[in-house]
C-alpha cells in the first residue's frame, strides 16, 4: 500500500508542481493555468498496464497505480476547479 501511495505522490505530485512552476515562470494565469494544472492531475495512462505486460514488468503494480491515480484524480480535480 505504501509503495502505491508513494507512486501516486510521485506521479501526481511532481507533475502538478512542475505544471505550476512552468505556468508561473511563463506568466500563465487564470483559466489557462487551471487547464494546465487539471491536465497535470490527470490519471496515469492505461497503456502502462499493457506496456508492463509486454515487457515482463510488474503489471499488478502498474494496474494498482492506474487505479489509484484515477481515484485521486476523481477527488482532487473538483477541488482544483473550485480554487
PDB file with SEQRES, HELIX, SHEET and CRYST1 records, atoms N, CA, C and O in Angstrom:
SEQRES   1 A   83  UNK UNK UNK UNK UNK UNK UNK UNK UNK UNK UNK UNK UNK          
SEQRES   2 A   83  UNK UNK UNK UNK UNK UNK UNK UNK UNK UNK UNK UNK UNK          
SEQRES   3 A   83  UNK UNK UNK UNK UNK UNK UNK UNK UNK UNK UNK UNK UNK          
SEQRES   4 A   83  UNK UNK UNK UNK UNK UNK UNK UNK UNK UNK UNK UNK UNK          
SEQRES   5 A   83  UNK UNK UNK UNK UNK UNK UNK UNK UNK UNK UNK UNK UNK          
SEQRES   6 A   83  UNK UNK UNK UNK UNK UNK UNK UNK UNK UNK UNK UNK UNK          
SEQRES   7 A   83  UNK UNK UNK UNK UNK                                          
HELIX    1 AA1 UNK A    2  UNK A    8  1                                   7    
HELIX    2 AA2 UNK A    9  UNK A   13  3                                   5    
HELIX    3 AA3 UNK A   14  UNK A   25  1                                  12    
HELIX    4 AA4 UNK A   30  UNK A   40  1                                  11    
HELIX    5 AA5 UNK A   47  UNK A   54  1                                   8    
HELIX    6 AA6 UNK A   59  UNK A   82  1                                  24    
CRYST1    1.000    1.000    1.000  90.00  90.00  90.00 P 1           1          
ATOM      1  N   UNK A   1       0.819  -1.199   0.000  1.00  0.00           N  
ATOM      2  CA  UNK A   1       0.000   0.000   0.000  1.00  0.00           C  
ATOM      3  C   UNK A   1       0.864   1.265   0.000  1.00  0.00           C  
ATOM      4  O   UNK A   1       0.579   2.224  -0.717  1.00  0.00           O  
ATOM      5  N   UNK A   2       1.920   1.249   0.813  1.00  0.00           N  
ATOM      6  CA  UNK A   2       2.806   2.413   0.882  1.00  0.00           C  
ATOM      7  C   UNK A   2       3.514   2.638  -0.450  1.00  0.00           C  
ATOM      8  O   UNK A   2       3.755   3.778  -0.847  1.00  0.00           O  
ATOM      9  N   UNK A   3       3.842   1.554  -1.132  1.00  0.00           N  
ATOM     10  CA  UNK A   3       4.510   1.662  -2.434  1.00  0.00           C  
ATOM     11  C   UNK A   3       3.591   2.322  -3.457  1.00  0.00           C  
ATOM     12  O   UNK A   3       4.044   3.112  -4.286  1.00  0.00           O  
ATOM     13  N   UNK A   4       2.313   2.001  -3.398  1.00  0.00           N  
ATOM     14  CA  UNK A   4       1.350   2.592  -4.327  1.00  0.00           C  
ATOM     15  C   UNK A   4       1.154   4.072  -4.016  1.00  0.00           C  
ATOM     16  O   UNK A   4       1.128   4.900  -4.926  1.00  0.00           O  
ATOM     17  N   UNK A   5       1.017   4.407  -2.736  1.00  0.00           N  
ATOM     18  CA  UNK A   5       0.846   5.811  -2.364  1.00  0.00           C  
ATOM     19  C   UNK A   5       2.070   6.646  -2.732  1.00  0.00           C  
ATOM     20  O   UNK A   5       1.939   7.797  -3.149  1.00  0.00           O  
ATOM     21  N   UNK A   6       3.254   6.066  -2.577  1.00  0.00           N  
ATOM     22  CA  UNK A   6       4.468   6.766  -2.992  1.00  0.00           C  
ATOM     23  C   UNK A   6       4.464   6.987  -4.505  1.00  0.00           C  
ATOM     24  O   UNK A   6       4.830   8.060  -4.983  1.00  0.00           O  
ATOM     25  N   UNK A   7       4.051   5.973  -5.246  1.00  0.00           N  
ATOM     26  CA  UNK A   7       3.965   6.110  -6.702  1.00  0.00           C  
ATOM     27  C   UNK A   7       2.972   7.180  -7.115  1.00  0.00           C  
ATOM     28  O   UNK A   7       3.243   7.960  -8.027  1.00  0.00           O  
ATOM     29  N   UNK A   8       1.825   7.222  -6.452  1.00  0.00           N  
ATOM     30  CA  UNK A   8       0.818   8.249  -6.756  1.00  0.00           C  
ATOM     31  C   UNK A   8       1.369   9.628  -6.430  1.00  0.00           C  
ATOM     32  O   UNK A   8       1.190  10.571  -7.200  1.00  0.00           O  
ATOM     33  N   UNK A   9       2.034   9.745  -5.295  1.00  0.00           N  
ATOM     34  CA  UNK A   9       2.613  11.028  -4.912  1.00  0.00           C  
ATOM     35  C   UNK A   9       3.642  11.484  -5.940  1.00  0.00           C  
ATOM     36  O   UNK A   9       3.675  12.657  -6.313  1.00  0.00           O  
ATOM     37  N   UNK A  10       4.469  10.572  -6.390  1.00  0.00           N  
ATOM     38  CA  UNK A  10       5.479  10.933  -7.393  1.00  0.00           C  
ATOM     39  C   UNK A  10       4.839  11.309  -8.714  1.00  0.00           C  
ATOM     40  O   UNK A  10       5.212  12.312  -9.322  1.00  0.00           O  
ATOM     41  N   UNK A  11       3.876  10.511  -9.165  1.00  0.00           N  
ATOM     42  CA  UNK A  11       3.251  10.770 -10.463  1.00  0.00           C  
ATOM     43  C   UNK A  11       2.461  12.071 -10.438  1.00  0.00           C  
ATOM     44  O   UNK A  11       2.677  12.957 -11.265  1.00  0.00           O  
ATOM     45  N   UNK A  12       1.548  12.174  -9.485  1.00  0.00           N  
ATOM     46  CA  UNK A  12       0.636  13.320  -9.474  1.00  0.00           C  
ATOM     47  C   UNK A  12       1.268  14.556  -8.832  1.00  0.00           C  
ATOM     48  O   UNK A  12       1.081  15.674  -9.313  1.00  0.00           O  
ATOM     49  N   UNK A  13       2.002  14.356  -7.766  1.00  0.00           N  
ATOM     50  CA  UNK A  13       2.589  15.489  -7.067  1.00  0.00           C  
ATOM     51  C   UNK A  13       3.645  16.210  -7.884  1.00  0.00           C  
ATOM     52  O   UNK A  13       3.623  17.435  -8.008  1.00  0.00           O  
ATOM     53  N   UNK A  14       4.569  15.438  -8.441  1.00  0.00           N  
ATOM     54  CA  UNK A  14       5.630  16.072  -9.229  1.00  0.00           C  
ATOM     55  C   UNK A  14       5.097  16.713 -10.505  1.00  0.00           C  
ATOM     56  O   UNK A  14       5.558  17.785 -10.897  1.00  0.00           O  
ATOM     57  N   UNK A  15       4.139  16.073 -11.150  1.00  0.00           N  
ATOM     58  CA  UNK A  15       3.594  16.666 -12.374  1.00  0.00           C  
ATOM     59  C   UNK A  15       2.826  17.945 -12.053  1.00  0.00           C  
ATOM     60  O   UNK A  15       2.877  18.905 -12.823  1.00  0.00           O  
ATOM     61  N   UNK A  16       2.118  17.970 -10.930  1.00  0.00           N  
ATOM     62  CA  UNK A  16       1.400  19.181 -10.536  1.00  0.00           C  
ATOM     63  C   UNK A  16       2.379  20.302 -10.183  1.00  0.00           C  
ATOM     64  O   UNK A  16       2.184  21.447 -10.592  1.00  0.00           O  
ATOM     65  N   UNK A  17       3.423  19.978  -9.430  1.00  0.00           N  
ATOM     66  CA  UNK A  17       4.422  21.000  -9.093  1.00  0.00           C  
ATOM     67  C   UNK A  17       5.138  21.520 -10.333  1.00  0.00           C  
ATOM     68  O   UNK A  17       5.383  22.719 -10.460  1.00  0.00           O  
ATOM     69  N   UNK A  18       5.466  20.625 -11.234  1.00  0.00           N  
ATOM     70  CA  UNK A  18       6.130  21.040 -12.476  1.00  0.00           C  
ATOM     71  C   UNK A  18       5.215  21.934 -13.306  1.00  0.00           C  
ATOM     72  O   UNK A  18       5.653  22.956 -13.834  1.00  0.00           O  
ATOM     73  N   UNK A  19       3.945  21.550 -13.421  1.00  0.00           N  
ATOM     74  CA  UNK A  19       2.994  22.358 -14.188  1.00  0.00           C  
ATOM     75  C   UNK A  19       2.803  23.726 -13.550  1.00  0.00           C  
ATOM     76  O   UNK A  19       2.746  24.737 -14.250  1.00  0.00           O  
ATOM     77  N   UNK A  20       2.703  23.764 -12.230  1.00  0.00           N  
ATOM     78  CA  UNK A  20       2.540  25.047 -11.550  1.00  0.00           C  
ATOM     79  C   UNK A  20       3.777  25.920 -11.734  1.00  0.00           C  
ATOM     80  O   UNK A  20       3.670  27.117 -12.002  1.00  0.00           O  
ATOM     81  N   UNK A  21       4.939  25.314 -11.590  1.00  0.00           N  
ATOM     82  CA  UNK A  21       6.179  26.070 -11.764  1.00  0.00           C  
ATOM     83  C   UNK A  21       6.325  26.643 -13.158  1.00  0.00           C  
ATOM     84  O   UNK A  21       6.699  27.803 -13.324  1.00  0.00           O  
ATOM     85  N   UNK A  22       6.028  25.827 -14.162  1.00  0.00           N  
ATOM     86  CA  UNK A  22       6.165  26.305 -15.537  1.00  0.00           C  
ATOM     87  C   UNK A  22       5.141  27.377 -15.881  1.00  0.00           C  
ATOM     88  O   UNK A  22       5.461  28.339 -16.579  1.00  0.00           O  
ATOM     89  N   UNK A  23       3.908  27.219 -15.394  1.00  0.00           N  
ATOM     90  CA  UNK A  23       2.914  28.261 -15.678  1.00  0.00           C  
ATOM     91  C   UNK A  23       3.271  29.560 -14.967  1.00  0.00           C  
ATOM     92  O   UNK A  23       2.992  30.645 -15.478  1.00  0.00           O  
ATOM     93  N   UNK A  24       3.876  29.456 -13.810  1.00  0.00           N  
ATOM     94  CA  UNK A  24       4.299  30.659 -13.102  1.00  0.00           C  
ATOM     95  C   UNK A  24       5.469  31.323 -13.820  1.00  0.00           C  
ATOM     96  O   UNK A  24       5.488  32.543 -13.978  1.00  0.00           O  
ATOM     97  N   UNK A  25       6.426  30.542 -14.246  1.00  0.00           N  
ATOM     98  CA  UNK A  25       7.599  31.088 -14.948  1.00  0.00           C  
ATOM     99  C   UNK A  25       7.183  31.800 -16.232  1.00  0.00           C  
ATOM    100  O   UNK A  25       7.694  32.874 -16.549  1.00  0.00           O  
ATOM    101  N   UNK A  26       6.250  31.190 -16.968  1.00  0.00           N  
ATOM    102  CA  UNK A  26       5.836  31.766 -18.245  1.00  0.00           C  
ATOM    103  C   UNK A  26       4.696  32.775 -18.109  1.00  0.00           C  
ATOM    104  O   UNK A  26       4.195  33.282 -19.112  1.00  0.00           O  
ATOM    105  N   UNK A  27       4.289  33.064 -16.890  1.00  0.00           N  
ATOM    106  CA  UNK A  27       3.271  34.085 -16.666  1.00  0.00           C  
ATOM    107  C   UNK A  27       1.867  33.670 -17.070  1.00  0.00           C  
ATOM    108  O   UNK A  27       1.032  34.526 -17.361  1.00  0.00           O  
ATOM    109  N   UNK A  28       1.596  32.393 -17.092  1.00  0.00           N  
ATOM    110  CA  UNK A  28       0.267  31.902 -17.458  1.00  0.00           C  
ATOM    111  C   UNK A  28      -0.603  31.926 -16.208  1.00  0.00           C  
ATOM    112  O   UNK A  28      -0.221  31.382 -15.171  1.00  0.00           O  
ATOM    113  N   UNK A  29      -1.764  32.551 -16.301  1.00  0.00           N  
ATOM    114  CA  UNK A  29      -2.638  32.683 -15.132  1.00  0.00           C  
ATOM    115  C   UNK A  29      -4.075  32.323 -15.482  1.00  0.00           C  
ATOM    116  O   UNK A  29      -4.397  31.994 -16.624  1.00  0.00           O  
ATOM    117  N   UNK A  30      -4.906  32.393 -14.491  1.00  0.00           N  
ATOM    118  CA  UNK A  30      -6.353  32.233 -14.585  1.00  0.00           C  
ATOM    119  C   UNK A  30      -6.779  30.909 -15.199  1.00  0.00           C  
ATOM    120  O   UNK A  30      -6.331  29.846 -14.769  1.00  0.00           O  
ATOM    121  N   UNK A  31      -7.641  30.973 -16.200  1.00  0.00           N  
ATOM    122  CA  UNK A  31      -8.267  29.773 -16.750  1.00  0.00           C  
ATOM    123  C   UNK A  31      -7.244  28.859 -17.424  1.00  0.00           C  
ATOM    124  O   UNK A  31      -7.307  27.639 -17.275  1.00  0.00           O  
ATOM    125  N   UNK A  32      -6.324  29.435 -18.146  1.00  0.00           N  
ATOM    126  CA  UNK A  32      -5.328  28.616 -18.844  1.00  0.00           C  
ATOM    127  C   UNK A  32      -4.467  27.863 -17.838  1.00  0.00           C  
ATOM    128  O   UNK A  32      -4.144  26.694 -18.047  1.00  0.00           O  
ATOM    129  N   UNK A  33      -4.098  28.524 -16.757  1.00  0.00           N  
ATOM    130  CA  UNK A  33      -3.313  27.855 -15.724  1.00  0.00           C  
ATOM    131  C   UNK A  33      -4.102  26.703 -15.105  1.00  0.00           C  
ATOM    132  O   UNK A  33      -3.543  25.634 -14.863  1.00  0.00           O  
ATOM    133  N   UNK A  34      -5.400  26.910 -14.845  1.00  0.00           N  
ATOM    134  CA  UNK A  34      -6.216  25.829 -14.288  1.00  0.00           C  
ATOM    135  C   UNK A  34      -6.298  24.644 -15.240  1.00  0.00           C  
ATOM    136  O   UNK A  34      -6.251  23.492 -14.808  1.00  0.00           O  
ATOM    137  N   UNK A  35      -6.419  24.923 -16.526  1.00  0.00           N  
ATOM    138  CA  UNK A  35      -6.479  23.836 -17.511  1.00  0.00           C  
ATOM    139  C   UNK A  35      -5.188  23.034 -17.493  1.00  0.00           C  
ATOM    140  O   UNK A  35      -5.222  21.804 -17.541  1.00  0.00           O  
ATOM    141  N   UNK A  36      -4.060  23.709 -17.426  1.00  0.00           N  
ATOM    142  CA  UNK A  36      -2.769  23.021 -17.386  1.00  0.00           C  
ATOM    143  C   UNK A  36      -2.640  22.203 -16.102  1.00  0.00           C  
ATOM    144  O   UNK A  36      -2.163  21.069 -16.133  1.00  0.00           O  
ATOM    145  N   UNK A  37      -3.059  22.769 -14.987  1.00  0.00           N  
ATOM    146  CA  UNK A  37      -2.960  22.056 -13.713  1.00  0.00           C  
ATOM    147  C   UNK A  37      -3.899  20.848 -13.670  1.00  0.00           C  
ATOM    148  O   UNK A  37      -3.534  19.801 -13.136  1.00  0.00           O  
ATOM    149  N   UNK A  38      -5.090  20.986 -14.222  1.00  0.00           N  
ATOM    150  CA  UNK A  38      -6.010  19.847 -14.281  1.00  0.00           C  
ATOM    151  C   UNK A  38      -5.427  18.754 -15.171  1.00  0.00           C  
ATOM    152  O   UNK A  38      -5.537  17.570 -14.852  1.00  0.00           O  
ATOM    153  N   UNK A  39      -4.822  19.137 -16.262  1.00  0.00           N  
ATOM    154  CA  UNK A  39      -4.185  18.149 -17.140  1.00  0.00           C  
ATOM    155  C   UNK A  39      -3.039  17.435 -16.428  1.00  0.00           C  
ATOM    156  O   UNK A  39      -2.806  16.246 -16.644  1.00  0.00           O  
ATOM    157  N   UNK A  40      -2.335  18.166 -15.586  1.00  0.00           N  
ATOM    158  CA  UNK A  40      -1.235  17.549 -14.836  1.00  0.00           C  
ATOM    159  C   UNK A  40      -1.751  16.555 -13.808  1.00  0.00           C  
ATOM    160  O   UNK A  40      -1.049  15.606 -13.459  1.00  0.00           O  
ATOM    161  N   UNK A  41      -2.977  16.761 -13.316  1.00  0.00           N  
ATOM    162  CA  UNK A  41      -3.564  15.847 -12.345  1.00  0.00           C  
ATOM    163  C   UNK A  41      -4.247  14.647 -12.993  1.00  0.00           C  
ATOM    164  O   UNK A  41      -4.744  13.764 -12.295  1.00  0.00           O  
ATOM    165  N   UNK A  42      -4.272  14.614 -14.299  1.00  0.00           N  
ATOM    166  CA  UNK A  42      -4.938  13.509 -14.990  1.00  0.00           C  
ATOM    167  C   UNK A  42      -4.310  12.180 -14.582  1.00  0.00           C  
ATOM    168  O   UNK A  42      -3.105  12.105 -14.344  1.00  0.00           O  
ATOM    169  N   UNK A  43      -5.126  11.140 -14.502  1.00  0.00           N  
ATOM    170  CA  UNK A  43      -4.593   9.832 -14.097  1.00  0.00           C  
ATOM    171  C   UNK A  43      -3.542   9.321 -15.080  1.00  0.00           C  
ATOM    172  O   UNK A  43      -3.529   9.683 -16.256  1.00  0.00           O  
ATOM    173  N   UNK A  44      -2.671   8.474 -14.562  1.00  0.00           N  
ATOM    174  CA  UNK A  44      -1.653   7.904 -15.442  1.00  0.00           C  
ATOM    175  C   UNK A  44      -2.333   7.061 -16.511  1.00  0.00           C  
ATOM    176  O   UNK A  44      -3.395   6.479 -16.286  1.00  0.00           O  
ATOM    177  N   UNK A  45      -1.717   7.008 -17.644  1.00  0.00           N  
ATOM    178  CA  UNK A  45      -2.323   6.343 -18.794  1.00  0.00           C  
ATOM    179  C   UNK A  45      -2.557   4.860 -18.598  1.00  0.00           C  
ATOM    180  O   UNK A  45      -1.745   4.161 -17.993  1.00  0.00           O  
ATOM    181  N   UNK A  46      -3.662   4.398 -19.113  1.00  0.00           N  
ATOM    182  CA  UNK A  46      -4.000   2.981 -19.007  1.00  0.00           C  
ATOM    183  C   UNK A  46      -3.065   2.122 -19.851  1.00  0.00           C  
ATOM    184  O   UNK A  46      -3.030   0.903 -19.683  1.00  0.00           O  
ATOM    185  N   UNK A  47      -2.316   2.731 -20.745  1.00  0.00           N  
ATOM    186  CA  UNK A  47      -1.366   1.965 -21.559  1.00  0.00           C  
ATOM    187  C   UNK A  47      -0.166   1.497 -20.750  1.00  0.00           C  
ATOM    188  O   UNK A  47       0.655   0.725 -21.246  1.00  0.00           O  
ATOM    189  N   UNK A  48      -0.057   1.956 -19.510  1.00  0.00           N  
ATOM    190  CA  UNK A  48       1.029   1.495 -18.654  1.00  0.00           C  
ATOM    191  C   UNK A  48       0.906  -0.002 -18.368  1.00  0.00           C  
ATOM    192  O   UNK A  48       1.912  -0.700 -18.244  1.00  0.00           O  
ATOM    193  N   UNK A  49      -0.323  -0.485 -18.265  1.00  0.00           N  
ATOM    194  CA  UNK A  49      -0.532  -1.904 -17.948  1.00  0.00           C  
ATOM    195  C   UNK A  49      -0.113  -2.809 -19.111  1.00  0.00           C  
ATOM    196  O   UNK A  49       0.674  -3.731 -18.897  1.00  0.00           O  
ATOM    197  N   UNK A  50      -0.613  -2.579 -20.342  1.00  0.00           N  
ATOM    198  CA  UNK A  50      -0.137  -3.444 -21.434  1.00  0.00           C  
ATOM    199  C   UNK A  50       1.370  -3.323 -21.679  1.00  0.00           C  
ATOM    200  O   UNK A  50       2.017  -4.293 -22.075  1.00  0.00           O  
ATOM    201  N   UNK A  51       1.924  -2.136 -21.444  1.00  0.00           N  
ATOM    202  CA  UNK A  51       3.365  -1.955 -21.591  1.00  0.00           C  
ATOM    203  C   UNK A  51       4.105  -2.820 -20.573  1.00  0.00           C  
ATOM    204  O   UNK A  51       5.108  -3.453 -20.902  1.00  0.00           O  
ATOM    205  N   UNK A  52       3.604  -2.844 -19.334  1.00  0.00           N  
ATOM    206  CA  UNK A  52       4.233  -3.667 -18.295  1.00  0.00           C  
ATOM    207  C   UNK A  52       4.130  -5.150 -18.627  1.00  0.00           C  
ATOM    208  O   UNK A  52       5.076  -5.903 -18.396  1.00  0.00           O  
ATOM    209  N   UNK A  53       2.994  -5.575 -19.164  1.00  0.00           N  
ATOM    210  CA  UNK A  53       2.821  -6.981 -19.539  1.00  0.00           C  
ATOM    211  C   UNK A  53       3.749  -7.338 -20.689  1.00  0.00           C  
ATOM    212  O   UNK A  53       4.402  -8.382 -20.675  1.00  0.00           O  
ATOM    213  N   UNK A  54       3.800  -6.463 -21.681  1.00  0.00           N  
ATOM    214  CA  UNK A  54       4.628  -6.701 -22.878  1.00  0.00           C  
ATOM    215  C   UNK A  54       6.099  -6.871 -22.528  1.00  0.00           C  
ATOM    216  O   UNK A  54       6.793  -7.696 -23.123  1.00  0.00           O  
ATOM    217  N   UNK A  55       6.572  -6.094 -21.568  1.00  0.00           N  
ATOM    218  CA  UNK A  55       7.997  -6.097 -21.240  1.00  0.00           C  
ATOM    219  C   UNK A  55       8.309  -6.860 -19.948  1.00  0.00           C  
ATOM    220  O   UNK A  55       9.365  -6.664 -19.346  1.00  0.00           O  
ATOM    221  N   UNK A  56       7.400  -7.716 -19.535  1.00  0.00           N  
ATOM    222  CA  UNK A  56       7.583  -8.568 -18.346  1.00  0.00           C  
ATOM    223  C   UNK A  56       7.940  -7.763 -17.097  1.00  0.00           C  
ATOM    224  O   UNK A  56       8.841  -8.127 -16.341  1.00  0.00           O  
ATOM    225  N   UNK A  57       7.215  -6.664 -16.900  1.00  0.00           N  
ATOM    226  CA  UNK A  57       7.398  -5.845 -15.706  1.00  0.00           C  
ATOM    227  C   UNK A  57       6.271  -6.152 -14.715  1.00  0.00           C  
ATOM    228  O   UNK A  57       5.458  -7.040 -14.974  1.00  0.00           O  
ATOM    229  N   UNK A  58       6.209  -5.464 -13.629  1.00  0.00           N  
ATOM    230  CA  UNK A  58       5.213  -5.717 -12.592  1.00  0.00           C  
ATOM    231  C   UNK A  58       3.862  -5.143 -13.020  1.00  0.00           C  
ATOM    232  O   UNK A  58       3.550  -3.988 -12.733  1.00  0.00           O  
ATOM    233  N   UNK A  59       3.067  -5.959 -13.708  1.00  0.00           N  
ATOM    234  CA  UNK A  59       1.784  -5.494 -14.237  1.00  0.00           C  
ATOM    235  C   UNK A  59       0.762  -5.246 -13.122  1.00  0.00           C  
ATOM    236  O   UNK A  59      -0.109  -4.389 -13.271  1.00  0.00           O  
ATOM    237  N   UNK A  60       0.854  -5.968 -12.027  1.00  0.00           N  
ATOM    238  CA  UNK A  60      -0.062  -5.729 -10.911  1.00  0.00           C  
ATOM    239  C   UNK A  60       0.184  -4.350 -10.297  1.00  0.00           C  
ATOM    240  O   UNK A  60      -0.759  -3.638  -9.949  1.00  0.00           O  
ATOM    241  N   UNK A  61       1.443  -3.987 -10.168  1.00  0.00           N  
ATOM    242  CA  UNK A  61       1.776  -2.662  -9.628  1.00  0.00           C  
ATOM    243  C   UNK A  61       1.327  -1.566 -10.599  1.00  0.00           C  
ATOM    244  O   UNK A  61       0.812  -0.531 -10.174  1.00  0.00           O  
ATOM    245  N   UNK A  62       1.522  -1.792 -11.889  1.00  0.00           N  
ATOM    246  CA  UNK A  62       1.081  -0.819 -12.891  1.00  0.00           C  
ATOM    247  C   UNK A  62      -0.435  -0.655 -12.835  1.00  0.00           C  
ATOM    248  O   UNK A  62      -0.940   0.465 -12.912  1.00  0.00           O  
ATOM    249  N   UNK A  63      -1.161  -1.762 -12.702  1.00  0.00           N  
ATOM    250  CA  UNK A  63      -2.619  -1.700 -12.604  1.00  0.00           C  
ATOM    251  C   UNK A  63      -3.051  -0.941 -11.355  1.00  0.00           C  
ATOM    252  O   UNK A  63      -3.978  -0.133 -11.402  1.00  0.00           O  
ATOM    253  N   UNK A  64      -2.381  -1.201 -10.247  1.00  0.00           N  
ATOM    254  CA  UNK A  64      -2.717  -0.520  -8.998  1.00  0.00           C  
ATOM    255  C   UNK A  64      -2.440   0.974  -9.098  1.00  0.00           C  
ATOM    256  O   UNK A  64      -3.210   1.779  -8.574  1.00  0.00           O  
ATOM    257  N   UNK A  65      -1.353   1.355  -9.764  1.00  0.00           N  
ATOM    258  CA  UNK A  65      -1.048   2.780  -9.931  1.00  0.00           C  
ATOM    259  C   UNK A  65      -2.081   3.470 -10.806  1.00  0.00           C  
ATOM    260  O   UNK A  65      -2.502   4.586 -10.503  1.00  0.00           O  
ATOM    261  N   UNK A  66      -2.493   2.823 -11.882  1.00  0.00           N  
ATOM    262  CA  UNK A  66      -3.516   3.415 -12.746  1.00  0.00           C  
ATOM    263  C   UNK A  66      -4.809   3.604 -11.962  1.00  0.00           C  
ATOM    264  O   UNK A  66      -5.432   4.662 -12.042  1.00  0.00           O  
ATOM    265  N   UNK A  67      -5.217   2.590 -11.208  1.00  0.00           N  
ATOM    266  CA  UNK A  67      -6.441   2.691 -10.421  1.00  0.00           C  
ATOM    267  C   UNK A  67      -6.332   3.755  -9.338  1.00  0.00           C  
ATOM    268  O   UNK A  67      -7.273   4.518  -9.123  1.00  0.00           O  
ATOM    269  N   UNK A  68      -5.200   3.812  -8.660  1.00  0.00           N  
ATOM    270  CA  UNK A  68      -5.019   4.788  -7.582  1.00  0.00           C  
ATOM    271  C   UNK A  68      -4.984   6.218  -8.113  1.00  0.00           C  
ATOM    272  O   UNK A  68      -5.582   7.111  -7.514  1.00  0.00           O  
ATOM    273  N   UNK A  69      -4.299   6.443  -9.216  1.00  0.00           N  
ATOM    274  CA  UNK A  69      -4.263   7.802  -9.776  1.00  0.00           C  
ATOM    275  C   UNK A  69      -5.646   8.204 -10.276  1.00  0.00           C  
ATOM    276  O   UNK A  69      -6.012   9.376 -10.192  1.00  0.00           O  
ATOM    277  N   UNK A  70      -6.417   7.252 -10.793  1.00  0.00           N  
ATOM    278  CA  UNK A  70      -7.790   7.545 -11.209  1.00  0.00           C  
ATOM    279  C   UNK A  70      -8.618   7.968  -9.990  1.00  0.00           C  
ATOM    280  O   UNK A  70      -9.360   8.949 -10.050  1.00  0.00           O  
ATOM    281  N   UNK A  71      -8.489   7.226  -8.888  1.00  0.00           N  
ATOM    282  CA  UNK A  71      -9.227   7.540  -7.661  1.00  0.00           C  
ATOM    283  C   UNK A  71      -8.867   8.929  -7.140  1.00  0.00           C  
ATOM    284  O   UNK A  71      -9.752   9.726  -6.833  1.00  0.00           O  
ATOM    285  N   UNK A  72      -7.569   9.219  -7.040  1.00  0.00           N  
ATOM    286  CA  UNK A  72      -7.156  10.510  -6.506  1.00  0.00           C  
ATOM    287  C   UNK A  72      -7.495  11.653  -7.456  1.00  0.00           C  
ATOM    288  O   UNK A  72      -7.756  12.769  -7.005  1.00  0.00           O  
ATOM    289  N   UNK A  73      -7.497  11.399  -8.748  1.00  0.00           N  
ATOM    290  CA  UNK A  73      -7.897  12.435  -9.700  1.00  0.00           C  
ATOM    291  C   UNK A  73      -9.375  12.775  -9.528  1.00  0.00           C  
ATOM    292  O   UNK A  73      -9.763  13.941  -9.609  1.00  0.00           O  
ATOM    293  N   UNK A  74     -10.194  11.756  -9.290  1.00  0.00           N  
ATOM    294  CA  UNK A  74     -11.625  11.996  -9.057  1.00  0.00           C  
ATOM    295  C   UNK A  74     -11.820  12.871  -7.827  1.00  0.00           C  
ATOM    296  O   UNK A  74     -12.728  13.701  -7.801  1.00  0.00           O  
ATOM    297  N   UNK A  75     -10.993  12.701  -6.822  1.00  0.00           N  
ATOM    298  CA  UNK A  75     -11.095  13.513  -5.614  1.00  0.00           C  
ATOM    299  C   UNK A  75     -10.495  14.916  -5.783  1.00  0.00           C  
ATOM    300  O   UNK A  75     -11.061  15.892  -5.291  1.00  0.00           O  
ATOM    301  N   UNK A  76      -9.374  15.017  -6.465  1.00  0.00           N  
ATOM    302  CA  UNK A  76      -8.616  16.266  -6.481  1.00  0.00           C  
ATOM    303  C   UNK A  76      -9.020  17.239  -7.584  1.00  0.00           C  
ATOM    304  O   UNK A  76      -8.907  18.450  -7.393  1.00  0.00           O  
ATOM    305  N   UNK A  77      -9.482  16.756  -8.715  1.00  0.00           N  
ATOM    306  CA  UNK A  77      -9.826  17.666  -9.817  1.00  0.00           C  
ATOM    307  C   UNK A  77     -10.958  18.618  -9.417  1.00  0.00           C  
ATOM    308  O   UNK A  77     -10.840  19.815  -9.679  1.00  0.00           O  
ATOM    309  N   UNK A  78     -12.037  18.156  -8.802  1.00  0.00           N  
ATOM    310  CA  UNK A  78     -13.071  19.125  -8.389  1.00  0.00           C  
ATOM    311  C   UNK A  78     -12.552  20.161  -7.388  1.00  0.00           C  
ATOM    312  O   UNK A  78     -12.974  21.317  -7.414  1.00  0.00           O  
ATOM    313  N   UNK A  79     -11.645  19.750  -6.516  1.00  0.00           N  
ATOM    314  CA  UNK A  79     -11.060  20.698  -5.560  1.00  0.00           C  
ATOM    315  C   UNK A  79     -10.251  21.755  -6.301  1.00  0.00           C  
ATOM    316  O   UNK A  79     -10.339  22.942  -5.988  1.00  0.00           O  
ATOM    317  N   UNK A  80      -9.473  21.327  -7.272  1.00  0.00           N  
ATOM    318  CA  UNK A  80      -8.666  22.258  -8.052  1.00  0.00           C  
ATOM    319  C   UNK A  80      -9.559  23.204  -8.859  1.00  0.00           C  
ATOM    320  O   UNK A  80      -9.242  24.386  -8.990  1.00  0.00           O  
ATOM    321  N   UNK A  81     -10.648  22.709  -9.389  1.00  0.00           N  
ATOM    322  CA  UNK A  81     -11.572  23.565 -10.146  1.00  0.00           C  
ATOM    323  C   UNK A  81     -12.194  24.623  -9.234  1.00  0.00           C  
ATOM    324  O   UNK A  81     -12.393  25.770  -9.635  1.00  0.00           O  
ATOM    325  N   UNK A  82     -12.496  24.214  -8.001  1.00  0.00           N  
ATOM    326  CA  UNK A  82     -13.131  25.143  -7.058  1.00  0.00           C  
ATOM    327  C   UNK A  82     -12.203  26.254  -6.583  1.00  0.00           C  
ATOM    328  O   UNK A  82     -12.674  27.301  -6.139  1.00  0.00           O  
ATOM    329  N   UNK A  83     -10.905  26.044  -6.668  1.00  0.00           N  
ATOM    330  CA  UNK A  83      -9.960  27.073  -6.190  1.00  0.00           C  
ATOM    331  C   UNK A  83      -9.932  28.282  -7.076  1.00  0.00           C  
ATOM    332  O   UNK A  83      -9.191  29.227  -6.807  1.00  0.00           O  
TER     333      UNK A  83                                                      
END                                                                             
